[in-house]
């Protein structure tokens, strides 16, 4: 069954949040949804570009009270 | 997914340049690009086991960066090899100048190579120098 996991990349600068997401992806199974939390605006722009290049699915990308929530499904 | 070939020559010992080289290597590698790093001159000592991991800031940005939670450049270079397929090689000339041996170096480095091999491997891609 697909799992949802939170990856806390807050208070670290680019490319910290991306690396945290990738570490999480390595542990995840296909179908899992990872939600990356980040306070870094630069990463909020770069992570979706990485998701697109790698071929995973971007499910959500929004800033709530200063924290970016970026949801990515591991599709392969 | 398009794959770029990026060969990075790192010779500086300054924080800003090491940090940017590490960022290019790690982000390129995790994006599926073919990344090769060549370490020489003032950059090489940082990759000797036991050497200080902090590099001096070259300018105002580096000094500002020191106070922020930025991923350390050594950690990014290591992640480039672990999360991506980056290959990091020490320069054999610089190793000889420092009298360093393979076993003295960080374990994620490859064997020492010279410029002929580096330049041959870099053909068809781009070379960045820091």
N, CA and C atoms of all chains as a GROMACS GRO file, in nm:
protein
  618
    1UNK      N    1   0.086  -0.120   0.000
    1UNK     CA    2   0.000   0.000   0.000
    1UNK      C    3   0.089   0.124   0.000
    2UNK      N    4   0.052   0.224  -0.081
    2UNK     CA    5   0.136   0.345  -0.092
    2UNK      C    6   0.134   0.423   0.039
    3UNK      N    7   0.251   0.472   0.076
    3UNK     CA    8   0.262   0.546   0.202
    3UNK      C    9   0.283   0.694   0.175
    4UNK      N   10   0.239   0.777   0.270
    4UNK     CA   11   0.268   0.920   0.265
    4UNK      C   12   0.372   0.950   0.372
    5UNK      N   13   0.479   1.020   0.330
    5UNK     CA   14   0.584   1.053   0.427
    5UNK      C   15   0.615   1.202   0.421
    6UNK      N   16   0.646   1.257   0.537
    6UNK     CA   17   0.687   1.398   0.545
    6UNK      C   18   0.839   1.403   0.549
    7UNK      N   19   0.898   1.487   0.464
    7UNK     CA   20   1.042   1.508   0.466
    7UNK      C   21   1.064   1.652   0.512
    8UNK      N   22   1.124   1.668   0.627
    8UNK     CA   23   1.140   1.803   0.682
    8UNK      C   24   1.273   1.865   0.637
    9UNK      N   25   1.266   1.954   0.539
    9UNK     CA   26   1.386   2.022   0.489
    9UNK      C   27   1.388   2.168   0.530
   10UNK      N   28   1.311   2.201   0.635
   10UNK     CA   29   1.302   2.342   0.676
   10UNK      C   30   1.434   2.391   0.735
   11UNK      N   31   1.456   2.521   0.720
   11UNK     CA   32   1.574   2.588   0.777
   11UNK      C   33   1.707   2.538   0.723
   12UNK      N   34   1.705   2.487   0.604
   12UNK     CA   35   1.830   2.456   0.535
   12UNK      C   36   1.821   2.517   0.395
   13UNK      N   37   1.936   2.558   0.344
   13UNK     CA   38   1.939   2.625   0.215
   13UNK      C   39   1.962   2.527   0.102
   14UNK      N   40   1.927   2.573  -0.019
   14UNK     CA   41   1.950   2.499  -0.143
   14UNK      C   42   2.097   2.453  -0.149
   15UNK      N   43   2.127   2.331  -0.195
   15UNK     CA   44   2.033   2.226  -0.235
   15UNK      C   45   1.995   2.128  -0.124
   16UNK      N   46   2.001   2.172   0.002
   16UNK     CA   47   1.965   2.086   0.114
   16UNK      C   48   1.830   2.019   0.101
   17UNK      N   49   1.721   2.097   0.080
   17UNK     CA   50   1.588   2.035   0.069
   17UNK      C   51   1.579   1.932  -0.043
   18UNK      N   52   1.639   1.961  -0.157
   18UNK     CA   53   1.638   1.864  -0.268
   18UNK      C   54   1.708   1.736  -0.227
   19UNK      N   55   1.823   1.747  -0.162
   19UNK     CA   56   1.898   1.629  -0.118
   19UNK      C   57   1.817   1.549  -0.014
   20UNK      N   58   1.746   1.620   0.074
   20UNK     CA   59   1.662   1.550   0.173
   20UNK      C   60   1.552   1.472   0.102
   21UNK      N   61   1.493   1.534   0.001
   21UNK     CA   62   1.387   1.468  -0.075
   21UNK      C   63   1.442   1.343  -0.143
   22UNK      N   64   1.559   1.355  -0.202
   22UNK     CA   65   1.619   1.241  -0.273
   22UNK      C   66   1.653   1.128  -0.175
   23UNK      N   67   1.705   1.164  -0.059
   23UNK     CA   68   1.734   1.061   0.042
   23UNK      C   69   1.605   0.987   0.076
   24UNK      N   70   1.496   1.063   0.090
   24UNK     CA   71   1.366   1.002   0.119
   24UNK      C   72   1.318   0.914   0.006
   25UNK      N   73   1.339   0.959  -0.117
   25UNK     CA   74   1.297   0.883  -0.235
   25UNK      C   75   1.370   0.750  -0.244
   26UNK      N   76   1.496   0.749  -0.204
   26UNK     CA   77   1.574   0.625  -0.209
   26UNK      C   78   1.515   0.519  -0.116
   27UNK      N   79   1.458   0.565  -0.005
   27UNK     CA   80   1.398   0.472   0.092
   27UNK      C   81   1.256   0.435   0.053
   28UNK      N   82   1.194   0.517  -0.032
   28UNK     CA   83   1.052   0.500  -0.060
   28UNK      C   84   1.026   0.390  -0.164
   29UNK      N   85   0.903   0.343  -0.167
   29UNK     CA   86   0.861   0.245  -0.267
   29UNK      C   87   0.784   0.317  -0.376
   30UNK      N   88   0.774   0.252  -0.492
   30UNK     CA   89   0.696   0.310  -0.601
   30UNK      C   90   0.552   0.326  -0.554
   31UNK      N   91   0.498   0.447  -0.579
   31UNK     CA   92   0.361   0.474  -0.536
   31UNK      C   93   0.355   0.560  -0.411
   32UNK      N   94   0.463   0.561  -0.334
   32UNK     CA   95   0.466   0.644  -0.213
   32UNK      C   96   0.461   0.791  -0.251
   33UNK      N   97   0.401   0.871  -0.161
   33UNK     CA   98   0.397   1.016  -0.181
   33UNK      C   99   0.481   1.082  -0.072
   34UNK      N  100   0.578   1.159  -0.112
   34UNK     CA  101   0.663   1.230  -0.016
   34UNK      C  102   0.624   1.377  -0.016
   35UNK      N  103   0.610   1.434   0.102
   35UNK     CA  104   0.578   1.576   0.114
   35UNK      C  105   0.699   1.646   0.174
   36UNK      N  106   0.764   1.727   0.092
   36UNK     CA  107   0.883   1.799   0.136
   36UNK      C  108   0.842   1.933   0.196
   37UNK      N  109   0.890   1.959   0.318
   37UNK     CA  110   0.868   2.090   0.380
   37UNK      C  111   0.996   2.170   0.364
   38UNK      N  112   0.981   2.294   0.315
   38UNK     CA  113   1.100   2.376   0.294
   38UNK      C  114   1.069   2.522   0.320
   39UNK      N  115   1.165   2.593   0.380
   39UNK     CA  116   1.149   2.736   0.402
   39UNK      C  117   1.233   2.814   0.301
   40UNK      N  118   1.294   2.742   0.207
   40UNK     CA  119   1.385   2.802   0.109
   40UNK      C  120   1.313   2.823  -0.024
   41UNK      N  121   1.292   2.950  -0.062
   41UNK     CA  122   1.220   2.980  -0.186
   41UNK      C  123   1.294   2.927  -0.309
   42UNK      N  124   1.427   2.929  -0.304
   42UNK     CA  125   1.505   2.879  -0.417
   42UNK      C  126   1.477   2.733  -0.444
   43UNK      N  127   1.471   2.656  -0.336
   43UNK     CA  128   1.443   2.514  -0.351
   43UNK      C  129   1.301   2.491  -0.402
   44UNK      N  130   1.210   2.577  -0.360
   44UNK     CA  131   1.070   2.562  -0.404
   44UNK      C  132   1.059   2.575  -0.555
   45UNK      N  133   1.149   2.649  -0.615
   45UNK     CA  134   1.150   2.662  -0.761
   45UNK      C  135   1.226   2.547  -0.826
   46UNK      N  136   1.332   2.502  -0.759
   46UNK     CA  137   1.419   2.401  -0.820
   46UNK      C  138   1.367   2.259  -0.807
   47UNK      N  139   1.301   2.227  -0.696
   47UNK     CA  140   1.255   2.089  -0.676
   47UNK      C  141   1.157   2.045  -0.784
   48UNK      N  142   1.057   2.128  -0.819
   48UNK     CA  143   0.967   2.085  -0.928
   48UNK      C  144   1.041   2.060  -1.059
   49UNK      N  145   1.147   2.137  -1.084
   49UNK     CA  146   1.225   2.116  -1.207
   49UNK      C  147   1.293   1.980  -1.202
   50UNK      N  148   1.342   1.942  -1.085
   50UNK     CA  149   1.405   1.811  -1.069
   50UNK      C  150   1.301   1.700  -1.087
   51UNK      N  151   1.185   1.718  -1.025
   51UNK     CA  152   1.077   1.620  -1.035
   51UNK      C  153   1.042   1.596  -1.181
   52UNK      N  154   1.033   1.706  -1.256
   52UNK     CA  155   0.998   1.695  -1.398
   52UNK      C  156   1.107   1.623  -1.476
   53UNK      N  157   1.232   1.655  -1.447
   53UNK     CA  158   1.343   1.595  -1.521
   53UNK      C  159   1.354   1.445  -1.493
   54UNK      N  160   1.337   1.409  -1.367
   54UNK     CA  161   1.350   1.268  -1.328
   54UNK      C  162   1.229   1.186  -1.374
   55UNK      N  163   1.114   1.253  -1.382
   55UNK     CA  164   0.995   1.182  -1.429
   55UNK      C  165   0.902   1.136  -1.317
   56UNK      N  166   0.915   1.193  -1.198
   56UNK     CA  167   0.819   1.164  -1.092
   56UNK      C  168   0.699   1.257  -1.110
   57UNK      N  169   0.598   1.239  -1.023
   57UNK     CA  170   0.476   1.318  -1.040
   57UNK      C  171   0.464   1.424  -0.931
   58UNK      N  172   0.450   1.549  -0.972
   58UNK     CA  173   0.433   1.660  -0.877
   58UNK      C  174   0.284   1.670  -0.844
   59UNK      N  175   0.248   1.644  -0.720
   59UNK     CA  176   0.107   1.645  -0.680
   59UNK      C  177   0.065   1.777  -0.618
   60UNK      N  178   0.158   1.848  -0.560
   60UNK     CA  179   0.121   1.972  -0.493
   60UNK      C  180   0.243   2.059  -0.471
   61UNK      N  181   0.220   2.189  -0.466
   61UNK     CA  182   0.331   2.285  -0.456
   61UNK      C  183   0.272   2.414  -0.402
   62UNK      N  184   0.265   2.431  -0.268
   62UNK     CA  185   0.206   2.553  -0.214
   62UNK      C  186   0.277   2.599  -0.088
   63UNK      N  187   0.268   2.730  -0.066
   63UNK     CA  188   0.334   2.789   0.051
   63UNK      C  189   0.226   2.818   0.155
   64UNK      N  190   0.243   2.762   0.273
   64UNK     CA  191   0.147   2.782   0.381
   64UNK      C  192   0.221   2.837   0.502
   65UNK      N  193   0.185   2.961   0.540
   65UNK     CA  194   0.248   3.024   0.658
   65UNK      C  195   0.400   3.017   0.652
   66UNK      N  196   0.455   3.053   0.538
   66UNK     CA  197   0.600   3.061   0.524
   66UNK      C  198   0.671   2.930   0.495
   67UNK      N  199   0.597   2.820   0.488
   67UNK     CA  200   0.659   2.690   0.462
   67UNK      C  201   0.605   2.632   0.331
   68UNK      N  202   0.696   2.593   0.244
   68UNK     CA  203   0.656   2.528   0.119
   68UNK      C  204   0.623   2.382   0.147
   69UNK      N  205   0.513   2.335   0.088
   69UNK     CA  206   0.475   2.195   0.095
   69UNK      C  207   0.478   2.142  -0.049
   70UNK      N  208   0.574   2.057  -0.077
   70UNK     CA  209   0.588   2.007  -0.214
   70UNK      C  210   0.565   1.856  -0.211
   71UNK      N  211   0.456   1.814  -0.275
   71UNK     CA  212   0.419   1.672  -0.272
   71UNK      C  213   0.460   1.604  -0.402
   72UNK      N  214   0.532   1.494  -0.386
   72UNK     CA  215   0.584   1.422  -0.503
   72UNK      C  216   0.553   1.273  -0.490
   73UNK      N  217   0.500   1.215  -0.597
   73UNK     CA  218   0.477   1.070  -0.597
   73UNK      C  219   0.591   1.001  -0.670
   74UNK      N  220   0.643   0.896  -0.608
   74UNK     CA  221   0.748   0.816  -0.674
   74UNK      C  222   0.678   0.723  -0.772
   75UNK      N  223   0.698   0.748  -0.900
   75UNK     CA  224   0.623   0.676  -1.002
   75UNK      C  225   0.701   0.561  -1.066
   76UNK      N  226   0.828   0.551  -1.032
   76UNK     CA  227   0.908   0.442  -1.091
   76UNK      C  228   1.026   0.410  -1.000
   77UNK      N  229   1.438   1.203  -2.094
   77UNK     CA  230   1.523   1.282  -2.004
   77UNK      C  231   1.657   1.307  -2.070
   78UNK      N  232   1.691   1.434  -2.092
   78UNK     CA  233   1.818   1.464  -2.158
   78UNK      C  234   1.931   1.454  -2.057
   79UNK      N  235   2.045   1.402  -2.102
   79UNK     CA  236   2.160   1.386  -2.013
   79UNK      C  237   2.272   1.476  -2.061
   80UNK      N  238   2.321   1.561  -1.973
   80UNK     CA  239   2.433   1.648  -2.009
   80UNK      C  240   2.560   1.587  -1.952
   81UNK      N  241   2.673   1.612  -2.019
   81UNK     CA  242   2.802   1.568  -1.964
   81UNK      C  243   2.870   1.692  -1.909
   82UNK      N  244   2.896   1.692  -1.779
   82UNK     CA  245   2.957   1.808  -1.715
   82UNK      C  246   3.085   1.764  -1.646
   83UNK      N  247   3.197   1.824  -1.686
   83UNK     CA  248   3.325   1.795  -1.622
   83UNK      C  249   3.368   1.919  -1.545
   84UNK      N  250   3.395   1.901  -1.418
   84UNK     CA  251   3.422   2.015  -1.330
   84UNK      C  252   3.563   2.007  -1.277
   85UNK      N  253   3.639   2.112  -1.304
   85UNK     CA  254   3.776   2.119  -1.254
   85UNK      C  255   3.773   2.211  -1.131
   86UNK      N  256   3.812   2.162  -1.016
   86UNK     CA  257   3.807   2.242  -0.894
   86UNK      C  258   3.949   2.264  -0.844
   87UNK      N  259   3.993   2.390  -0.846
   87UNK     CA  260   4.130   2.417  -0.801
   87UNK      C  261   4.136   2.518  -0.687
   88UNK      N  262   4.025   2.586  -0.661
   88UNK     CA  263   4.026   2.691  -0.560
   88UNK      C  264   4.008   2.634  -0.419
   89UNK      N  265   4.065   2.704  -0.322
   89UNK     CA  266   4.045   2.667  -0.182
   89UNK      C  267   3.949   2.761  -0.112
   90UNK      N  268   3.881   2.845  -0.189
   90UNK     CA  269   3.791   2.940  -0.123
   90UNK      C  270   3.650   2.884  -0.111
   91UNK      N  271   3.583   2.925  -0.003
   91UNK     CA  272   3.452   2.870   0.029
   91UNK      C  273   3.351   2.884  -0.084
   92UNK      N  274   3.342   3.005  -0.140
   92UNK     CA  275   3.238   3.029  -0.240
   92UNK      C  276   3.256   2.939  -0.362
   93UNK      N  277   3.380   2.922  -0.404
   93UNK     CA  278   3.405   2.843  -0.526
   93UNK      C  279   3.387   2.694  -0.499
   94UNK      N  280   3.435   2.647  -0.383
   94UNK     CA  281   3.416   2.506  -0.347
   94UNK      C  282   3.267   2.477  -0.332
   95UNK      N  283   3.194   2.571  -0.271
   95UNK     CA  284   3.051   2.551  -0.250
   95UNK      C  285   2.977   2.544  -0.383
   96UNK      N  286   3.008   2.634  -0.474
   96UNK     CA  287   2.940   2.634  -0.603
   96UNK      C  288   2.976   2.510  -0.683
   97UNK      N  289   3.103   2.470  -0.679
   97UNK     CA  290   3.143   2.348  -0.750
   97UNK      C  291   3.067   2.227  -0.696
   98UNK      N  292   3.054   2.222  -0.564
   98UNK     CA  293   2.982   2.111  -0.501
   98UNK      C  294   2.834   2.113  -0.537
   99UNK      N  295   2.778   2.233  -0.545
   99UNK     CA  296   2.636   2.245  -0.580
   99UNK      C  297   2.612   2.200  -0.724
  100UNK      N  298   2.698   2.241  -0.815
  100UNK     CA  299   2.684   2.199  -0.956
  100UNK      C  300   2.699   2.048  -0.966
  101UNK      N  301   2.800   1.993  -0.899
  101UNK     CA  302   2.825   1.849  -0.905
  101UNK      C  303   2.707   1.771  -0.850
  102UNK      N  304   2.657   1.813  -0.734
  102UNK     CA  305   2.551   1.735  -0.670
  102UNK      C  306   2.418   1.750  -0.742
  103UNK      N  307   2.380   1.872  -0.775
  103UNK     CA  308   2.251   1.890  -0.843
  103UNK      C  309   2.256   1.829  -0.984
  104UNK      N  310   2.367   1.845  -1.053
  104UNK     CA  311   2.381   1.781  -1.184
  104UNK      C  312   2.371   1.630  -1.174
  105UNK      N  313   2.441   1.573  -1.079
  105UNK     CA  314   2.443   1.427  -1.065
  105UNK      C  315   2.305   1.372  -1.030
  106UNK      N  316   2.235   1.438  -0.938
  106UNK     CA  317   2.104   1.385  -0.899
  106UNK      C  318   1.998   1.411  -1.005
  107UNK      N  319   2.030   1.496  -1.101
  107UNK     CA  320   1.937   1.521  -1.212
  107UNK      C  321   1.965   1.426  -1.328
  108UNK      N  322   2.058   1.335  -1.309
  108UNK     CA  323   2.087   1.236  -1.412
  108UNK      C  324   2.198   1.274  -1.507
  109UNK      N  325   2.262   1.388  -1.485
  109UNK     CA  326   2.372   1.428  -1.572
  109UNK      C  327   2.496   1.345  -1.540
  110UNK      N  328   2.584   1.337  -1.642
  110UNK     CA  329   2.708   1.261  -1.625
  110UNK      C  330   2.813   1.357  -1.572
  111UNK      N  331   2.844   1.347  -1.445
  111UNK     CA  332   2.930   1.446  -1.379
  111UNK      C  333   3.066   1.385  -1.343
  112UNK      N  334   3.170   1.455  -1.382
  112UNK     CA  335   3.306   1.416  -1.342
  112UNK      C  336   3.369   1.537  -1.275
  113UNK      N  337   3.434   1.514  -1.163
  113UNK     CA  338   3.502   1.622  -1.091
  113UNK      C  339   3.650   1.592  -1.085
  114UNK      N  340   3.732   1.693  -1.110
  114UNK     CA  341   3.878   1.679  -1.107
  114UNK      C  342   3.928   1.776  -1.001
  115UNK      N  343   3.992   1.725  -0.895
  115UNK     CA  344   4.034   1.807  -0.782
  115UNK      C  345   4.184   1.833  -0.789
  116UNK      N  346   4.224   1.960  -0.782
  116UNK     CA  347   4.366   1.989  -0.784
  116UNK      C  348   4.397   2.115  -0.704
  117UNK      N  349   4.523   2.153  -0.700
  117UNK     CA  350   4.570   2.277  -0.639
  117UNK      C  351   4.513   2.296  -0.498
  118UNK      N  352   4.456   2.414  -0.470
  118UNK     CA  353   4.412   2.444  -0.335
  118UNK      C  354   4.286   2.370  -0.292
  119UNK      N  355   4.217   2.307  -0.386
  119UNK     CA  356   4.096   2.233  -0.350
  119UNK      C  357   4.132   2.096  -0.293
  120UNK      N  358   4.238   2.036  -0.344
  120UNK     CA  359   4.268   1.896  -0.310
  120UNK      C  360   4.284   1.868  -0.161
  121UNK      N  361   4.354   1.953  -0.086
  121UNK     CA  362   4.376   1.920   0.056
  121UNK      C  363   4.249   1.893   0.136
  122UNK      N  364   4.138   1.957   0.099
  122UNK     CA  365   4.015   1.936   0.175
  122UNK      C  366   3.966   1.793   0.170
  123UNK      N  367   4.014   1.717   0.070
  123UNK     CA  368   3.968   1.580   0.050
  123UNK      C  369   4.064   1.478   0.108
  124UNK      N  370   4.164   1.530   0.182
  124UNK     CA  371   4.254   1.439   0.253
  124UNK      C  372   4.189   1.413   0.388
  125UNK      N  373   4.184   1.287   0.426
  125UNK     CA  374   4.118   1.250   0.552
  125UNK      C  375   4.183   1.326   0.667
  126UNK      N  376   4.097   1.382   0.754
  126UNK     CA  377   4.150   1.453   0.870
  126UNK      C  378   4.174   1.601   0.846
  127UNK      N  379   4.167   1.646   0.722
  127UNK     CA  380   4.187   1.789   0.694
  127UNK      C  381   4.065   1.868   0.738
  128UNK      N  382   4.086   1.993   0.775
  128UNK     CA  383   3.973   2.080   0.812
  128UNK      C  384   3.873   2.086   0.698
  129UNK      N  385   3.746   2.082   0.733
  129UNK     CA  386   3.640   2.085   0.632
  129UNK      C  387   3.588   2.226   0.607
  130UNK      N  388   3.647   2.325   0.677
  130UNK     CA  389   3.598   2.461   0.655
  130UNK      C  390   3.697   2.537   0.568
  131UNK      N  391   3.643   2.604   0.468
  131UNK     CA  392   3.726   2.680   0.376
  131UNK      C  393   3.707   2.829   0.403
  132UNK      N  394   3.810   2.911   0.377
  132UNK     CA  395   3.798   3.054   0.404
  132UNK      C  396   3.708   3.123   0.301
  133UNK      N  397   3.628   3.217   0.349
  133UNK     CA  398   3.544   3.295   0.259
  133UNK      C  399   3.631   3.388   0.177
  134UNK      N  400   3.594   3.403   0.049
  134UNK     CA  401   3.671   3.490  -0.042
  134UNK      C  402   3.620   3.633  -0.036
  135UNK      N  403   3.491   3.650  -0.005
  135UNK     CA  404   3.430   3.782  -0.005
  135UNK      C  405   3.313   3.790   0.090
  136UNK      N  406   3.237   3.899   0.075
  136UNK     CA  407   3.126   3.925   0.167
  136UNK      C  408   3.020   3.815   0.165
  137UNK      N  409   2.992   3.760   0.045
  137UNK     CA  410   2.888   3.656   0.038
  137UNK      C  411   2.930   3.533   0.118
  138UNK      N  412   3.057   3.496   0.104
  138UNK     CA  413   3.106   3.380   0.178
  138UNK      C  414   3.092   3.400   0.328
  139UNK      N  415   3.121   3.521   0.373
  139UNK     CA  416   3.112   3.550   0.517
  139UNK      C  417   2.966   3.542   0.564
  140UNK      N  418   2.874   3.589   0.481
  140UNK     CA  419   2.732   3.580   0.514
  140UNK      C  420   2.687   3.434   0.515
  141UNK      N  421   2.737   3.359   0.417
  141UNK     CA  422   2.699   3.219   0.403
  141UNK      C  423   2.744   3.136   0.523
  142UNK      N  424   2.858   3.173   0.582
  142UNK     CA  425   2.912   3.098   0.695
  142UNK      C  426   2.814   3.091   0.812
  143UNK      N  427   2.732   3.194   0.826
  143UNK     CA  428   2.639   3.197   0.938
  143UNK      C  429   2.506   3.130   0.910
  144UNK      N  430   2.492   3.071   0.791
  144UNK     CA  431   2.364   3.011   0.754
  144UNK      C  432   2.377   2.860   0.746
  145UNK      N  433   2.262   2.795   0.753
  145UNK     CA  434   2.260   2.649   0.749
  145UNK      C  435   2.264   2.599   0.604
  146UNK      N  436   2.383   2.612   0.544
  146UNK     CA  437   2.403   2.570   0.406
  146UNK      C  438   2.472   2.433   0.408
  147UNK      N  439   2.429   2.339   0.325
  147UNK     CA  440   2.494   2.208   0.329
  147UNK      C  441   2.644   2.220   0.303
  148UNK      N  442   2.730   2.159   0.386
  148UNK     CA  443   2.875   2.168   0.367
  148UNK      C  444   2.918   2.112   0.232
  149UNK      N  445   3.018   2.176   0.169
  149UNK     CA  446   3.055   2.135   0.033
  149UNK      C  447   3.104   1.991   0.027
  150UNK      N  448   3.176   1.946   0.131
  150UNK     CA  449   3.224   1.807   0.127
  150UNK      C  450   3.107   1.708   0.126
  151UNK      N  451   3.004   1.743   0.202
  151UNK     CA  452   2.885   1.657   0.208
  151UNK      C  453   2.816   1.652   0.072
  152UNK      N  454   2.811   1.767   0.002
  152UNK     CA  455   2.748   1.772  -0.129
  152UNK      C  456   2.827   1.692  -0.231
  153UNK      N  457   2.960   1.699  -0.226
  153UNK     CA  458   3.041   1.619  -0.318
  153UNK      C  459   3.016   1.470  -0.292
  154UNK      N  460   3.009   1.433  -0.165
  154UNK     CA  461   2.985   1.293  -0.133
  154UNK      C  462   2.848   1.250  -0.184
  155UNK      N  463   2.746   1.335  -0.163
  155UNK     CA  464   2.611   1.302  -0.208
  155UNK      C  465   2.606   1.290  -0.361
  156UNK      N  466   2.690   1.367  -0.429
  156UNK     CA  467   2.694   1.359  -0.576
  156UNK      C  468   2.731   1.218  -0.620
  157UNK      N  469   2.820   1.153  -0.542
  157UNK     CA  470   2.861   1.017  -0.578
  157UNK      C  471   2.760   0.913  -0.527
  158UNK      N  472   2.692   0.944  -0.417
  158UNK     CA  473   2.599   0.846  -0.358
  158UNK      C  474   2.461   0.852  -0.420
  159UNK      N  475   2.407   0.974  -0.436
  159UNK     CA  476   2.271   0.989  -0.489
  159UNK      C  477   2.271   0.994  -0.642
  160UNK      N  478   2.381   1.039  -0.698
  160UNK     CA  479   2.394   1.045  -0.843
  160UNK      C  480   2.510   0.956  -0.881
  161UNK      N  481   2.558   0.966  -1.001
  161UNK     CA  482   2.667   0.880  -1.044
  161UNK      C  483   2.795   0.957  -1.065
  162UNK      N  484   2.812   1.064  -0.990
  162UNK     CA  485   2.930   1.148  -1.012
  162UNK      C  486   3.057   1.071  -0.981
  163UNK      N  487   3.161   1.103  -1.057
  163UNK     CA  488   3.293   1.043  -1.033
  163UNK      C  489   3.385   1.159  -0.993
  164UNK      N  490   3.455   1.142  -0.883
  164UNK     CA  491   3.542   1.247  -0.834
  164UNK      C  492   3.685   1.195  -0.831
  165UNK      N  493   3.772   1.259  -0.905
  165UNK     CA  494   3.911   1.212  -0.917
  165UNK      C  495   4.009   1.317  -0.864
  166UNK      N  496   4.107   1.274  -0.785
  166UNK     CA  497   4.212   1.368  -0.746
  166UNK      C  498   4.316   1.376  -0.859
  167UNK      N  499   4.376   1.490  -0.874
  167UNK     CA  500   4.479   1.513  -0.974
  167UNK      C  501   4.608   1.444  -0.930
  168UNK      N  502   4.664   1.361  -1.017
  168UNK     CA  503   4.784   1.285  -0.977
  168UNK      C  504   4.903   1.379  -0.954
  169UNK      N  505   4.911   1.487  -1.029
  169UNK     CA  506   5.021   1.582  -1.010
  169UNK      C  507   5.012   1.645  -0.871
  170UNK      N  508   4.892   1.688  -0.831
  170UNK     CA  509   4.874   1.752  -0.700
  170UNK      C  510   4.898   1.652  -0.588
  171UNK      N  511   4.859   1.527  -0.610
  171UNK     CA  512   4.885   1.424  -0.509
  171UNK      C  513   5.036   1.409  -0.490
  172UNK      N  514   5.110   1.410  -0.600
  172UNK     CA  515   5.257   1.397  -0.591
  172UNK      C  516   5.317   1.517  -0.518
  173UNK      N  517   5.270   1.636  -0.550
  173UNK     CA  518   5.324   1.758  -0.487
  173UNK      C  519   5.301   1.754  -0.336
  174UNK      N  520   5.184   1.702  -0.295
  174UNK     CA  521   5.151   1.695  -0.152
  174UNK      C  522   5.202   1.567  -0.086
  175UNK      N  523   5.263   1.479  -0.165
  175UNK     CA  524   5.304   1.346  -0.116
  175UNK      C  525   5.187   1.270  -0.054
  176UNK      N  526   5.074   1.280  -0.118
  176UNK     CA  527   4.954   1.211  -0.068
  176UNK      C  528   4.937   1.079  -0.142
  177UNK      N  529   4.884   0.980  -0.069
  177UNK     CA  530   4.858   0.849  -0.130
  177UNK      C  531   4.708   0.826  -0.138
  178UNK      N  532   4.668   0.729  -0.217
  178UNK     CA  533   4.526   0.699  -0.233
  178UNK      C  534   4.454   0.675  -0.103
  179UNK      N  535   4.519   0.601  -0.013
  179UNK     CA  536   4.454   0.567   0.115
  179UNK      C  537   4.438   0.688   0.209
  180UNK      N  538   4.506   0.800   0.176
  180UNK     CA  539   4.492   0.921   0.257
  180UNK      C  540   4.365   0.996   0.223
  181UNK      N  541   4.306   0.963   0.109
  181UNK     CA  542   4.196   1.044   0.055
  181UNK      C  543   4.060   0.992   0.100
  182UNK      N  544   3.961   1.080   0.094
  182UNK     CA  545   3.824   1.042   0.127
  182UNK      C  546   3.783   0.922   0.041
  183UNK      N  547   3.709   0.828   0.099
  183UNK     CA  548   3.679   0.703   0.029
  183UNK      C  549   3.590   0.716  -0.094
  184UNK      N  550   3.520   0.827  -0.108
  184UNK     CA  551   3.432   0.839  -0.225
  184UNK      C  552   3.504   0.893  -0.348
  185UNK      N  553   3.637   0.916  -0.333
  185UNK     CA  554   3.715   0.958  -0.450
  185UNK      C  555   3.758   0.837  -0.531
  186UNK      N  556   3.777   0.858  -0.661
  186UNK     CA  557   3.831   0.753  -0.746
  186UNK      C  558   3.983   0.757  -0.740
  187UNK      N  559   4.046   0.679  -0.830
  187UNK     CA  560   4.192   0.677  -0.831
  187UNK      C  561   4.247   0.808  -0.890
  188UNK      N  562   4.371   0.846  -0.857
  188UNK     CA  563   4.428   0.968  -0.914
  188UNK      C  564   4.438   0.957  -1.066
  189UNK      N  565   4.404   1.065  -1.135
  189UNK     CA  566   4.419   1.067  -1.280
  189UNK      C  567   4.492   1.193  -1.322
  190UNK      N  568   4.541   1.194  -1.446
  190UNK     CA  569   4.609   1.312  -1.499
  190UNK      C  570   4.518   1.387  -1.595
  191UNK      N  571   4.570   1.497  -1.646
  191UNK     CA  572   4.489   1.582  -1.734
  191UNK      C  573   4.453   1.514  -1.865
  192UNK      N  574   4.542   1.428  -1.915
  192UNK     CA  575   4.509   1.363  -2.043
  192UNK      C  576   4.379   1.286  -2.030
  193UNK      N  577   4.369   1.208  -1.923
  193UNK     CA  578   4.248   1.128  -1.904
  193UNK      C  579   4.127   1.219  -1.880
  194UNK      N  580   4.147   1.321  -1.796
  194UNK     CA  581   4.036   1.410  -1.767
  194UNK      C  582   3.984   1.478  -1.893
  195UNK      N  583   4.076   1.532  -1.973
  195UNK     CA  584   4.035   1.605  -2.094
  195UNK      C  585   3.972   1.511  -2.197
  196UNK      N  586   4.025   1.390  -2.206
  196UNK     CA  587   3.968   1.293  -2.300
  196UNK      C  588   3.825   1.258  -2.257
  197UNK      N  589   3.807   1.234  -2.129
  197UNK     CA  590   3.673   1.201  -2.077
  197UNK      C  591   3.577   1.316  -2.095
  198UNK      N  592   3.629   1.440  -2.094
  198UNK     CA  593   3.544   1.558  -2.101
  198UNK      C  594   3.497   1.590  -2.243
  199UNK      N  595   3.557   1.523  -2.341
  199UNK     CA  596   3.523   1.553  -2.481
  199UNK      C  597   3.375   1.536  -2.508
  200UNK      N  598   3.317   1.633  -2.579
  200UNK     CA  599   3.175   1.624  -2.612
  200UNK      C  600   3.084   1.686  -2.508
  201UNK      N  601   3.140   1.725  -2.395
  201UNK     CA  602   3.059   1.786  -2.289
  201UNK      C  603   3.112   1.924  -2.257
  202UNK      N  604   3.079   1.974  -2.142
  202UNK     CA  605   3.130   2.105  -2.104
  202UNK      C  606   3.223   2.093  -1.983
  203UNK      N  607   3.322   2.183  -1.980
  203UNK     CA  608   3.416   2.187  -1.868
  203UNK      C  609   3.395   2.316  -1.791
  204UNK      N  610   3.370   2.302  -1.662
  204UNK     CA  611   3.357   2.419  -1.576
  204UNK      C  612   3.476   2.421  -1.482
  205UNK      N  613   3.527   2.539  -1.453
  205UNK     CA  614   3.642   2.550  -1.362
  205UNK      C  615   3.610   2.640  -1.244
  206UNK      N  616   3.642   2.590  -1.125
  206UNK     CA  617   3.621   2.672  -1.005
  206UNK      C  618   3.753   2.688  -0.930
   0.00000   0.00000   0.00000
